[in-house]
Amino acid sequence: MNESELSVQDKLLLSEIKRLEQEDEKLTIQLKKSYNLLYTKEQTESRLQKNLIKLKDKVLNFISEENIGLSQKDFLYSEKEKLRYIYDSVSDKYEENMKDLEDIMKDVGFMKGEIETLQSKAQILEAEIPYEFKNSENLDNRVKITFFRALNNIQKKINDVQKKAEVIYYKKGEM
């Protein structure tokens, strides 16, 4: 059969079939493109998933490093506070010791004055009463005894201050 022998309805059907075949070809091409696009997108998704996993690992490492840093910061802050407390207590003890030393220095000054007074009295007695030399020796012995007592008292006070300083030092070392 030839195209001229076909009826109008057959011709319409034939033209419709051709149109459908062309549309089928277009859809097949479009389907292949869609499959290629889908494959490309799946590859991209797989690559992005791998990158996401790597990035998650990096972020977790950064978070753990940050947590370590924060822990160290908190620890160092607490150590700073302990050292500040120790410093304040040592500073207070230092001031107390300085006051003790000042008192000792005043006592030494006083005792020096007393010794000079006793020495001048001894000199006056020696000059005024040469025949009472024996009394002068007694006075000199009293001066020596007073002097040695004063030195012993000073030594005791210095030892006390030294012991306090050592106690503070060792307490500081224990903290």
VMD Tcl script that builds the backbone (N, CA, C; Angstrom):
set m [mol new atoms 525]
animate dup $m
set s [atomselect $m all]
$s set {name element resname resid chain x y z} {
  {N N MET 1 A 0.795 -1.163 0.000}
  {CA C MET 1 A 0.000 0.000 0.000}
  {C C MET 1 A 0.851 1.245 0.000}
  {N N ASN 2 A 0.313 2.099 -0.571}
  {CA C ASN 2 A 1.005 3.333 -0.815}
  {C C ASN 2 A 0.309 4.414 0.001}
  {N N GLU 3 A 0.931 5.509 0.172}
  {CA C GLU 3 A 0.381 6.545 1.030}
  {C C GLU 3 A -0.852 7.179 0.432}
  {N N SER 4 A -0.920 7.205 -0.826}
  {CA C SER 4 A -2.080 7.799 -1.467}
  {C C SER 4 A -3.300 6.919 -1.309}
  {N N GLU 5 A -3.130 5.666 -1.164}
  {CA C GLU 5 A -4.242 4.759 -1.042}
  {C C GLU 5 A -4.776 4.725 0.396}
  {N N LEU 6 A -4.093 5.249 1.296}
  {CA C LEU 6 A -4.519 5.209 2.681}
  {C C LEU 6 A -5.616 6.220 2.925}
  {N N SER 7 A -6.388 5.866 3.856}
  {CA C SER 7 A -7.470 6.770 4.197}
  {C C SER 7 A -6.932 7.900 5.056}
  {N N VAL 8 A -7.723 8.858 5.169}
  {CA C VAL 8 A -7.349 10.043 5.942}
  {C C VAL 8 A -7.101 9.610 7.392}
  {N N GLN 9 A -7.905 8.778 7.858}
  {CA C GLN 9 A -7.747 8.328 9.236}
  {C C GLN 9 A -6.451 7.545 9.382}
  {N N ASP 10 A -6.119 6.745 8.448}
  {CA C ASP 10 A -4.876 5.989 8.487}
  {C C ASP 10 A -3.683 6.931 8.389}
  {N N LYS 11 A -3.847 7.934 7.573}
  {CA C LYS 11 A -2.765 8.904 7.419}
  {C C LYS 11 A -2.539 9.642 8.748}
  {N N LEU 12 A -3.625 9.951 9.372}
  {CA C LEU 12 A -3.511 10.614 10.681}
  {C C LEU 12 A -2.838 9.690 11.694}
  {N N LEU 13 A -3.206 8.455 11.633}
  {CA C LEU 13 A -2.608 7.492 12.559}
  {C C LEU 13 A -1.122 7.331 12.254}
  {N N LEU 14 A -0.811 7.268 10.986}
  {CA C LEU 14 A 0.574 7.120 10.581}
  {C C LEU 14 A 1.396 8.336 11.015}
  {N N SER 15 A 0.864 9.495 10.800}
  {CA C SER 15 A 1.573 10.700 11.228}
  {C C SER 15 A 1.702 10.734 12.765}
  {N N GLU 16 A 0.694 10.240 13.424}
  {CA C GLU 16 A 0.731 10.183 14.887}
  {C C GLU 16 A 1.802 9.187 15.337}
  {N N ILE 17 A 1.911 8.077 14.660}
  {CA C ILE 17 A 2.922 7.064 14.994}
  {C C ILE 17 A 4.320 7.658 14.804}
  {N N LYS 18 A 4.524 8.360 13.693}
  {CA C LYS 18 A 5.827 8.980 13.423}
  {C C LYS 18 A 6.148 10.013 14.508}
  {N N ARG 19 A 5.160 10.794 14.844}
  {CA C ARG 19 A 5.356 11.795 15.884}
  {C C ARG 19 A 5.694 11.108 17.196}
  {N N LEU 20 A 5.008 10.032 17.515}
  {CA C LEU 20 A 5.276 9.292 18.747}
  {C C LEU 20 A 6.657 8.645 18.714}
  {N N GLU 21 A 7.061 8.152 17.566}
  {CA C GLU 21 A 8.397 7.568 17.441}
  {C C GLU 21 A 9.467 8.650 17.654}
  {N N GLN 22 A 9.225 9.817 17.060}
  {CA C GLN 22 A 10.175 10.920 17.253}
  {C C GLN 22 A 10.202 11.347 18.728}
  {N N GLU 23 A 9.039 11.408 19.280}
  {CA C GLU 23 A 8.963 11.772 20.698}
  {C C GLU 23 A 9.629 10.702 21.550}
  {N N ASP 24 A 9.462 9.425 21.176}
  {CA C ASP 24 A 10.099 8.327 21.885}
  {C C ASP 24 A 11.624 8.462 21.791}
  {N N GLU 25 A 12.129 8.796 20.621}
  {CA C GLU 25 A 13.570 8.989 20.447}
  {C C GLU 25 A 14.068 10.147 21.325}
  {N N LYS 26 A 13.300 11.225 21.312}
  {CA C LYS 26 A 13.673 12.376 22.137}
  {C C LYS 26 A 13.668 11.996 23.622}
  {N N LEU 27 A 12.628 11.257 24.017}
  {CA C LEU 27 A 12.530 10.837 25.413}
  {C C LEU 27 A 13.653 9.853 25.778}
  {N N THR 28 A 14.013 8.990 24.823}
  {CA C THR 28 A 15.106 8.042 25.060}
  {C C THR 28 A 16.414 8.813 25.259}
  {N N ILE 29 A 16.652 9.800 24.383}
  {CA C ILE 29 A 17.858 10.636 24.523}
  {C C ILE 29 A 17.830 11.374 25.862}
  {N N GLN 30 A 16.675 11.934 26.175}
  {CA C GLN 30 A 16.528 12.659 27.437}
  {C C GLN 30 A 16.716 11.711 28.620}
  {N N LEU 31 A 16.210 10.478 28.496}
  {CA C LEU 31 A 16.381 9.487 29.550}
  {C C LEU 31 A 17.862 9.149 29.746}
  {N N LYS 32 A 18.572 8.974 28.614}
  {CA C LYS 32 A 20.016 8.689 28.718}
  {C C LYS 32 A 20.741 9.859 29.391}
  {N N LYS 33 A 20.367 11.076 29.000}
  {CA C LYS 33 A 20.976 12.254 29.630}
  {C C LYS 33 A 20.664 12.278 31.127}
  {N N SER 34 A 19.412 11.935 31.467}
  {CA C SER 34 A 19.016 11.917 32.876}
  {C C SER 34 A 19.792 10.855 33.644}
  {N N TYR 35 A 19.982 9.667 33.003}
  {CA C TYR 35 A 20.779 8.618 33.646}
  {C C TYR 35 A 22.215 9.089 33.856}
  {N N ASN 36 A 22.778 9.743 32.840}
  {CA C ASN 36 A 24.150 10.267 32.967}
  {C C ASN 36 A 24.220 11.329 34.065}
  {N N LEU 37 A 23.232 12.209 34.069}
  {CA C LEU 37 A 23.179 13.243 35.093}
  {C C LEU 37 A 23.033 12.621 36.484}
  {N N LEU 38 A 22.169 11.615 36.591}
  {CA C LEU 38 A 21.971 10.918 37.859}
  {C C LEU 38 A 23.275 10.249 38.304}
  {N N TYR 39 A 23.973 9.601 37.384}
  {CA C TYR 39 A 25.247 8.954 37.711}
  {C C TYR 39 A 26.263 9.993 38.193}
  {N N THR 40 A 26.329 11.107 37.483}
  {CA C THR 40 A 27.251 12.183 37.876}
  {C C THR 40 A 26.898 12.707 39.255}
  {N N LYS 41 A 25.609 12.894 39.491}
  {CA C LYS 41 A 25.181 13.398 40.806}
  {C C LYS 41 A 25.457 12.374 41.904}
  {N N GLU 42 A 25.283 11.105 41.606}
  {CA C GLU 42 A 25.596 10.071 42.594}
  {C C GLU 42 A 27.091 10.060 42.910}
  {N N GLN 43 A 27.927 10.222 41.884}
  {CA C GLN 43 A 29.378 10.298 42.094}
  {C C GLN 43 A 29.723 11.515 42.956}
  {N N THR 44 A 29.081 12.647 42.625}
  {CA C THR 44 A 29.311 13.868 43.391}
  {C C THR 44 A 28.865 13.676 44.828}
  {N N GLU 45 A 27.699 13.046 45.020}
  {CA C GLU 45 A 27.197 12.793 46.371}
  {C C GLU 45 A 28.160 11.906 47.146}
  {N N SER 46 A 28.672 10.866 46.493}
  {CA C SER 46 A 29.615 9.963 47.162}
  {C C SER 46 A 30.879 10.723 47.571}
  {N N ARG 47 A 31.389 11.552 46.649}
  {CA C ARG 47 A 32.586 12.351 46.958}
  {C C ARG 47 A 32.296 13.333 48.101}
  {N N LEU 48 A 31.111 13.958 48.053}
  {CA C LEU 48 A 30.734 14.903 49.105}
  {C C LEU 48 A 30.558 14.192 50.446}
  {N N GLN 49 A 30.025 12.970 50.440}
  {CA C GLN 49 A 29.878 12.190 51.672}
  {C C GLN 49 A 31.255 11.902 52.283}
  {N N LYS 50 A 32.212 11.532 51.420}
  {CA C LYS 50 A 33.570 11.268 51.919}
  {C C LYS 50 A 34.174 12.542 52.503}
  {N N ASN 51 A 33.991 13.646 51.786}
  {CA C ASN 51 A 34.505 14.930 52.293}
  {C C ASN 51 A 33.824 15.307 53.601}
  {N N LEU 52 A 32.509 15.043 53.685}
  {CA C LEU 52 A 31.772 15.347 54.910}
  {C C LEU 52 A 32.328 14.553 56.084}
  {N N ILE 53 A 32.622 13.289 55.864}
  {CA C ILE 53 A 33.187 12.448 56.928}
  {C C ILE 53 A 34.546 12.995 57.360}
  {N N LYS 54 A 35.371 13.385 56.377}
  {CA C LYS 54 A 36.687 13.957 56.713}
  {C C LYS 54 A 36.517 15.250 57.496}
  {N N LEU 55 A 35.594 16.086 57.056}
  {CA C LEU 55 A 35.363 17.355 57.747}
  {C C LEU 55 A 34.832 17.135 59.161}
  {N N LYS 56 A 33.954 16.134 59.324}
  {CA C LYS 56 A 33.443 15.823 60.664}
  {C C LYS 56 A 34.600 15.411 61.574}
  {N N ASP 57 A 35.511 14.591 61.042}
  {CA C ASP 57 A 36.671 14.173 61.831}
  {C C ASP 57 A 37.517 15.385 62.228}
  {N N LYS 58 A 37.733 16.302 61.277}
  {CA C LYS 58 A 38.519 17.507 61.581}
  {C C LYS 58 A 37.822 18.348 62.641}
  {N N VAL 59 A 36.515 18.500 62.486}
  {CA C VAL 59 A 35.763 19.308 63.457}
  {C C VAL 59 A 35.831 18.661 64.837}
  {N N LEU 60 A 35.690 17.342 64.887}
  {CA C LEU 60 A 35.789 16.647 66.174}
  {C C LEU 60 A 37.184 16.820 66.780}
  {N N ASN 61 A 38.220 16.772 65.938}
  {CA C ASN 61 A 39.584 17.007 66.447}
  {C C ASN 61 A 39.710 18.418 66.997}
  {N N PHE 62 A 39.158 19.392 66.266}
  {CA C PHE 62 A 39.219 20.776 66.749}
  {C C PHE 62 A 38.454 20.928 68.060}
  {N N ILE 63 A 37.304 20.284 68.145}
  {CA C ILE 63 A 36.500 20.373 69.370}
  {C C ILE 63 A 37.257 19.739 70.538}
  {N N SER 64 A 37.883 18.580 70.294}
  {CA C SER 64 A 38.631 17.943 71.385}
  {C C SER 64 A 39.840 18.790 71.780}
  {N N GLU 65 A 40.516 19.386 70.791}
  {CA C GLU 65 A 41.639 20.287 71.113}
  {C C GLU 65 A 41.147 21.497 71.899}
  {N N GLU 66 A 39.996 22.018 71.507}
  {CA C GLU 66 A 39.442 23.158 72.237}
  {C C GLU 66 A 39.105 22.749 73.669}
  {N N ASN 67 A 38.514 21.576 73.846}
  {CA C ASN 67 A 38.185 21.097 75.199}
  {C C ASN 67 A 39.452 20.909 76.033}
  {N N ILE 68 A 40.495 20.375 75.417}
  {CA C ILE 68 A 41.771 20.222 76.122}
  {C C ILE 68 A 42.298 21.592 76.515}
  {N N GLY 69 A 42.239 22.536 75.570}
  {CA C GLY 69 A 42.704 23.896 75.860}
  {C C GLY 69 A 41.912 24.537 76.990}
  {N N LEU 70 A 40.605 24.344 76.968}
  {CA C LEU 70 A 39.771 24.905 78.036}
  {C C LEU 70 A 40.085 24.260 79.383}
  {N N SER 71 A 40.321 22.954 79.364}
  {CA C SER 71 A 40.690 22.268 80.609}
  {C C SER 71 A 42.018 22.796 81.139}
  {N N GLN 72 A 42.975 22.962 80.229}
  {CA C GLN 72 A 44.269 23.498 80.644}
  {C C GLN 72 A 44.115 24.917 81.163}
  {N N LYS 73 A 43.275 25.704 80.521}
  {CA C LYS 73 A 43.048 27.079 80.968}
  {C C LYS 73 A 42.457 27.074 82.375}
  {N N ASP 74 A 41.458 26.221 82.607}
  {CA C ASP 74 A 40.847 26.137 83.939}
  {C C ASP 74 A 41.880 25.695 84.985}
  {N N PHE 75 A 42.698 24.691 84.621}
  {CA C PHE 75 A 43.724 24.219 85.539}
  {C C PHE 75 A 44.711 25.338 85.870}
  {N N LEU 76 A 45.178 26.039 84.839}
  {CA C LEU 76 A 46.145 27.120 85.060}
  {C C LEU 76 A 45.522 28.247 85.879}
  {N N TYR 77 A 44.235 28.511 85.669}
  {CA C TYR 77 A 43.572 29.549 86.460}
  {C C TYR 77 A 43.518 29.134 87.930}
  {N N SER 78 A 43.192 27.851 88.180}
  {CA C SER 78 A 43.140 27.391 89.578}
  {C C SER 78 A 44.538 27.433 90.197}
  {N N GLU 79 A 45.565 27.075 89.417}
  {CA C GLU 79 A 46.935 27.154 89.926}
  {C C GLU 79 A 47.310 28.604 90.215}
  {N N LYS 80 A 46.870 29.506 89.361}
  {CA C LYS 80 A 47.144 30.931 89.569}
  {C C LYS 80 A 46.508 31.395 90.872}
  {N N GLU 81 A 45.278 30.961 91.114}
  {CA C GLU 81 A 44.592 31.341 92.350}
  {C C GLU 81 A 45.314 30.779 93.575}
  {N N LYS 82 A 45.789 29.530 93.477}
  {CA C LYS 82 A 46.542 28.937 94.593}
  {C C LYS 82 A 47.817 29.735 94.848}
  {N N LEU 83 A 48.516 30.070 93.757}
  {CA C LEU 83 A 49.754 30.831 93.906}
  {C C LEU 83 A 49.486 32.219 94.468}
  {N N ARG 84 A 48.362 32.813 94.061}
  {CA C ARG 84 A 48.020 34.123 94.607}
  {C C ARG 84 A 47.763 34.009 96.110}
  {N N TYR 85 A 47.073 32.950 96.532}
  {CA C TYR 85 A 46.817 32.736 97.958}
  {C C TYR 85 A 48.142 32.545 98.699}
  {N N ILE 86 A 49.018 31.711 98.142}
  {CA C ILE 86 A 50.326 31.474 98.759}
  {C C ILE 86 A 51.104 32.780 98.837}
  {N N TYR 87 A 51.087 33.529 97.752}
  {CA C TYR 87 A 51.808 34.805 97.726}
  {C C TYR 87 A 51.285 35.739 98.811}
  {N N ASP 88 A 49.958 35.825 98.928}
  {CA C ASP 88 A 49.378 36.705 99.950}
  {C C ASP 88 A 49.782 36.263 101.356}
  {N N SER 89 A 49.731 34.951 101.612}
  {CA C SER 89 A 50.087 34.476 102.952}
  {C C SER 89 A 51.582 34.679 103.220}
  {N N VAL 90 A 52.404 34.420 102.209}
  {CA C VAL 90 A 53.848 34.628 102.385}
  {C C VAL 90 A 54.133 36.112 102.579}
  {N N SER 91 A 53.417 36.939 101.838}
  {CA C SER 91 A 53.596 38.386 101.976}
  {C C SER 91 A 53.227 38.843 103.385}
  {N N ASP 92 A 52.127 38.301 103.908}
  {CA C ASP 92 A 51.734 38.639 105.275}
  {C C ASP 92 A 52.802 38.183 106.265}
  {N N LYS 93 A 53.303 36.958 106.097}
  {CA C LYS 93 A 54.345 36.443 106.991}
  {C C LYS 93 A 55.614 37.291 106.858}
  {N N TYR 94 A 55.903 37.717 105.643}
  {CA C TYR 94 A 57.078 38.566 105.415}
  {C C TYR 94 A 56.943 39.869 106.194}
  {N N GLU 95 A 55.752 40.462 106.135}
  {CA C GLU 95 A 55.528 41.710 106.874}
  {C C GLU 95 A 55.669 41.482 108.381}
  {N N GLU 96 A 55.144 40.356 108.865}
  {CA C GLU 96 A 55.295 40.027 110.289}
  {C C GLU 96 A 56.774 39.875 110.647}
  {N N ASN 97 A 57.503 39.171 109.811}
  {CA C ASN 97 A 58.935 38.965 110.068}
  {C C ASN 97 A 59.696 40.290 110.032}
  {N N MET 98 A 59.307 41.161 109.113}
  {CA C MET 98 A 59.960 42.464 109.041}
  {C C MET 98 A 59.688 43.268 110.318}
  {N N LYS 99 A 58.446 43.165 110.833}
  {CA C LYS 99 A 58.140 43.841 112.096}
  {C C LYS 99 A 58.982 43.255 113.225}
  {N N ASP 100 A 59.110 41.912 113.241}
  {CA C ASP 100 A 59.945 41.270 114.256}
  {C C ASP 100 A 61.391 41.742 114.142}
  {N N LEU 101 A 61.880 41.826 112.915}
  {CA C LEU 101 A 63.254 42.294 112.718}
  {C C LEU 101 A 63.412 43.742 113.164}
  {N N GLU 102 A 62.399 44.561 112.876}
  {CA C GLU 102 A 62.449 45.946 113.331}
  {C C GLU 102 A 62.489 46.003 114.858}
  {N N ASP 103 A 61.656 45.168 115.488}
  {CA C ASP 103 A 61.668 45.120 116.960}
  {C C ASP 103 A 63.031 44.668 117.469}
  {N N ILE 104 A 63.607 43.672 116.813}
  {CA C ILE 104 A 64.932 43.186 117.221}
  {C C ILE 104 A 65.966 44.298 117.050}
  {N N MET 105 A 65.881 45.016 115.933}
  {CA C MET 105 A 66.825 46.110 115.697}
  {C C MET 105 A 66.663 47.198 116.761}
  {N N LYS 106 A 65.410 47.480 117.145}
  {CA C LYS 106 A 65.190 48.454 118.225}
  {C C LYS 106 A 65.797 47.947 119.523}
  {N N ASP 107 A 65.577 46.631 119.789}
  {CA C ASP 107 A 66.158 46.046 121.003}
  {C C ASP 107 A 67.678 46.114 120.958}
  {N N VAL 108 A 68.239 45.839 119.792}
  {CA C VAL 108 A 69.696 45.902 119.659}
  {C C VAL 108 A 70.164 47.331 119.903}
  {N N GLY 109 A 69.439 48.294 119.305}
  {CA C GLY 109 A 69.793 49.702 119.527}
  {C C GLY 109 A 69.695 50.068 120.991}
  {N N PHE 110 A 68.630 49.621 121.636}
  {CA C PHE 110 A 68.453 49.892 123.061}
  {C C PHE 110 A 69.577 49.265 123.870}
  {N N MET 111 A 69.862 48.000 123.559}
  {CA C MET 111 A 70.910 47.301 124.298}
  {C C MET 111 A 72.272 47.944 124.042}
  {N N LYS 112 A 72.486 48.397 122.839}
  {CA C LYS 112 A 73.737 49.094 122.535}
  {C C LYS 112 A 73.850 50.347 123.408}
  {N N GLY 113 A 72.738 51.076 123.494}
  {CA C GLY 113 A 72.722 52.260 124.363}
  {C C GLY 113 A 72.974 51.888 125.808}
  {N N GLU 114 A 72.348 50.811 126.257}
  {CA C GLU 114 A 72.551 50.352 127.631}
  {C C GLU 114 A 74.006 49.958 127.859}
  {N N ILE 115 A 74.570 49.267 126.907}
  {CA C ILE 115 A 75.967 48.838 127.037}
  {C C ILE 115 A 76.886 50.058 127.070}
  {N N GLU 116 A 76.602 51.033 126.194}
  {CA C GLU 116 A 77.421 52.259 126.193}
  {C C GLU 116 A 77.285 52.994 127.519}
  {N N THR 117 A 76.050 53.013 128.057}
  {CA C THR 117 A 75.838 53.652 129.360}
  {C C THR 117 A 76.630 52.936 130.441}
  {N N LEU 118 A 76.564 51.616 130.437}
  {CA C LEU 118 A 77.309 50.843 131.430}
  {C C LEU 118 A 78.810 51.035 131.258}
  {N N GLN 119 A 79.243 51.113 130.016}
  {CA C GLN 119 A 80.668 51.341 129.779}
  {C C GLN 119 A 81.086 52.735 130.266}
  {N N SER 120 A 80.245 53.726 129.992}
  {CA C SER 120 A 80.595 55.085 130.463}
  {C C SER 120 A 80.582 55.131 131.991}
  {N N LYS 121 A 79.614 54.439 132.613}
  {CA C LYS 121 A 79.600 54.381 134.080}
  {C C LYS 121 A 80.866 53.705 134.594}
  {N N ALA 122 A 81.290 52.657 133.898}
  {CA C ALA 122 A 82.508 51.956 134.297}
  {C C ALA 122 A 83.712 52.876 134.171}
  {N N GLN 123 A 83.744 53.641 133.108}
  {CA C GLN 123 A 84.858 54.578 132.923}
  {C C GLN 123 A 84.847 55.664 134.003}
  {N N ILE 124 A 83.651 56.167 134.334}
  {CA C ILE 124 A 83.543 57.188 135.391}
  {C C ILE 124 A 84.009 56.613 136.712}
  {N N LEU 125 A 83.554 55.408 137.006}
  {CA C LEU 125 A 83.975 54.781 138.268}
  {C C LEU 125 A 85.473 54.545 138.299}
  {N N GLU 126 A 86.025 54.110 137.193}
  {CA C GLU 126 A 87.466 53.881 137.144}
  {C C GLU 126 A 88.224 55.192 137.336}
  {N N ALA 127 A 87.709 56.278 136.735}
  {CA C ALA 127 A 88.398 57.571 136.832}
  {C C ALA 127 A 88.232 58.171 138.226}
  {N N GLU 128 A 87.068 58.072 138.826}
  {CA C GLU 128 A 86.799 58.695 140.122}
  {C C GLU 128 A 87.345 57.878 141.274}
  {N N ILE 129 A 87.289 56.598 141.174}
  {CA C ILE 129 A 87.667 55.772 142.310}
  {C C ILE 129 A 88.699 54.744 141.838}
  {N N PRO 130 A 89.962 55.163 141.705}
  {CA C PRO 130 A 90.970 54.210 141.236}
  {C C PRO 130 A 91.235 53.111 142.253}
  {N N TYR 131 A 91.057 53.379 143.496}
  {CA C TYR 131 A 91.343 52.360 144.512}
  {C C TYR 131 A 90.265 51.289 144.559}
  {N N GLU 132 A 89.086 51.558 143.963}
  {CA C GLU 132 A 88.038 50.528 143.945}
  {C C GLU 132 A 88.056 49.787 142.609}
  {N N PHE 133 A 89.209 49.410 142.229}
  {CA C PHE 133 A 89.386 48.710 140.962}
  {C C PHE 133 A 88.594 47.412 140.932}
  {N N LYS 134 A 88.525 46.829 142.120}
  {CA C LYS 134 A 87.792 45.572 142.212}
  {C C LYS 134 A 86.319 45.774 141.861}
  {N N ASN 135 A 85.719 46.863 142.348}
  {CA C ASN 135 A 84.322 47.163 141.998}
  {C C ASN 135 A 84.165 47.361 140.493}
  {N N SER 136 A 85.186 47.956 139.931}
  {CA C SER 136 A 85.166 48.177 138.482}
  {C C SER 136 A 85.150 46.853 137.724}
  {N N GLU 137 A 85.934 45.909 138.200}
  {CA C GLU 137 A 85.936 44.596 137.561}
  {C C GLU 137 A 84.559 43.948 137.676}
  {N N ASN 138 A 83.945 44.117 138.857}
  {CA C ASN 138 A 82.596 43.582 139.025}
  {C C ASN 138 A 81.618 44.237 138.032}
  {N N LEU 139 A 81.758 45.543 137.890}
  {CA C LEU 139 A 80.894 46.253 136.951}
  {C C LEU 139 A 81.147 45.777 135.511}
  {N N ASP 140 A 82.426 45.586 135.214}
  {CA C ASP 140 A 82.782 45.094 133.880}
  {C C ASP 140 A 82.183 43.705 133.655}
  {N N ASN 141 A 82.247 42.858 134.681}
  {CA C ASN 141 A 81.648 41.526 134.573}
  {C C ASN 141 A 80.139 41.626 134.371}
  {N N ARG 142 A 79.517 42.557 135.065}
  {CA C ARG 142 A 78.065 42.754 134.890}
  {C C ARG 142 A 77.749 43.208 133.459}
  {N N VAL 143 A 78.620 44.084 132.956}
  {CA C VAL 143 A 78.436 44.538 131.565}
  {C C VAL 143 A 78.552 43.357 130.614}
  {N N LYS 144 A 79.562 42.543 130.833}
  {CA C LYS 144 A 79.757 41.371 129.971}
  {C C LYS 144 A 78.558 40.431 130.058}
  {N N ILE 145 A 78.108 40.194 131.279}
  {CA C ILE 145 A 76.956 39.293 131.471}
  {C C ILE 145 A 75.730 39.869 130.774}
  {N N THR 146 A 75.488 41.170 130.957}
  {CA C THR 146 A 74.342 41.822 130.314}
  {C C THR 146 A 74.477 41.747 128.792}
  {N N PHE 147 A 75.707 41.993 128.329}
  {CA C PHE 147 A 75.957 41.954 126.894}
  {C C PHE 147 A 75.678 40.555 126.335}
  {N N PHE 148 A 76.185 39.532 127.016}
  {CA C PHE 148 A 75.983 38.167 126.525}
  {C C PHE 148 A 74.517 37.745 126.626}
  {N N ARG 149 A 73.834 38.195 127.653}
  {CA C ARG 149 A 72.387 37.919 127.750}
  {C C ARG 149 A 71.659 38.574 126.578}
  {N N ALA 150 A 72.022 39.804 126.299}
  {CA C ALA 150 A 71.387 40.522 125.183}
  {C C ALA 150 A 71.660 39.796 123.866}
  {N N LEU 151 A 72.918 39.364 123.699}
  {CA C LEU 151 A 73.262 38.628 122.478}
  {C C LEU 151 A 72.476 37.321 122.398}
  {N N ASN 152 A 72.345 36.624 123.513}
  {CA C ASN 152 A 71.566 35.384 123.525}
  {C C ASN 152 A 70.106 35.657 123.183}
  {N N ASN 153 A 69.552 36.730 123.761}
  {CA C ASN 153 A 68.162 37.087 123.442}
  {C C ASN 153 A 68.007 37.409 121.960}
  {N N ILE 154 A 68.968 38.172 121.432}
  {CA C ILE 154 A 68.930 38.499 119.996}
  {C C ILE 154 A 69.024 37.215 119.163}
  {N N GLN 155 A 69.942 36.327 119.558}
  {CA C GLN 155 A 70.113 35.074 118.835}
  {C C GLN 155 A 68.823 34.251 118.861}
  {N N LYS 156 A 68.144 34.208 120.017}
  {CA C LYS 156 A 66.873 33.481 120.124}
  {C C LYS 156 A 65.824 34.082 119.200}
  {N N LYS 157 A 65.747 35.399 119.192}
  {CA C LYS 157 A 64.749 36.051 118.318}
  {C C LYS 157 A 65.067 35.811 116.850}
  {N N ILE 158 A 66.346 35.883 116.488}
  {CA C ILE 158 A 66.741 35.603 115.097}
  {C C ILE 158 A 66.409 34.161 114.740}
  {N N ASN 159 A 66.671 33.217 115.654}
  {CA C ASN 159 A 66.330 31.810 115.408}
  {C C ASN 159 A 64.825 31.638 115.223}
  {N N ASP 160 A 64.036 32.343 116.055}
  {CA C ASP 160 A 62.574 32.272 115.915}
  {C C ASP 160 A 62.140 32.767 114.549}
  {N N VAL 161 A 62.697 33.895 114.122}
  {CA C VAL 161 A 62.342 34.437 112.801}
  {C C VAL 161 A 62.767 33.468 111.711}
  {N N GLN 162 A 63.959 32.888 111.857}
  {CA C GLN 162 A 64.440 31.943 110.858}
  {C C GLN 162 A 63.528 30.716 110.795}
  {N N LYS 163 A 63.103 30.202 111.960}
  {CA C LYS 163 A 62.202 29.050 111.988}
  {C C LYS 163 A 60.880 29.381 111.311}
  {N N LYS 164 A 60.355 30.577 111.599}
  {CA C LYS 164 A 59.093 30.988 110.946}
  {C C LYS 164 A 59.269 31.042 109.438}
  {N N ALA 165 A 60.384 31.585 108.983}
  {CA C ALA 165 A 60.644 31.682 107.539}
  {C C ALA 165 A 60.763 30.299 106.923}
  {N N GLU 166 A 61.429 29.356 107.621}
  {CA C GLU 166 A 61.554 28.001 107.093}
  {C C GLU 166 A 60.202 27.310 107.044}
  {N N VAL 167 A 59.389 27.506 108.063}
  {CA C VAL 167 A 58.045 26.907 108.076}
  {C C VAL 167 A 57.246 27.434 106.900}
  {N N ILE 168 A 57.297 28.739 106.689}
  {CA C ILE 168 A 56.564 29.335 105.561}
  {C C ILE 168 A 57.098 28.782 104.253}
  {N N TYR 169 A 58.420 28.688 104.146}
  {CA C TYR 169 A 59.035 28.190 102.918}
  {C C TYR 169 A 58.590 26.753 102.635}
  {N N TYR 170 A 58.637 25.881 103.674}
  {CA C TYR 170 A 58.266 24.490 103.444}
  {C C TYR 170 A 56.773 24.334 103.217}
  {N N LYS 171 A 55.965 25.152 103.885}
  {CA C LYS 171 A 54.519 25.107 103.624}
  {C C LYS 171 A 54.248 25.513 102.193}
  {N N LYS 172 A 54.957 26.507 101.729}
  {CA C LYS 172 A 54.794 26.965 100.353}
  {C C LYS 172 A 55.180 25.846 99.392}
  {N N GLY 173 A 56.221 25.114 99.675}
  {CA C GLY 173 A 56.672 24.009 98.838}
  {C C GLY 173 A 55.665 22.886 98.802}
  {N N GLU 174 A 54.938 22.664 99.916}
  {CA C GLU 174 A 53.942 21.586 99.971}
  {C C GLU 174 A 52.707 21.943 99.158}
  {N N MET 175 A 52.385 23.221 99.075}
  {CA C MET 175 A 51.183 23.625 98.337}
  {C C MET 175 A 51.482 23.510 96.885}
}
mol reanalyze $m
mol bondsrecalc $m
mol representation Tube
mol addrep $m
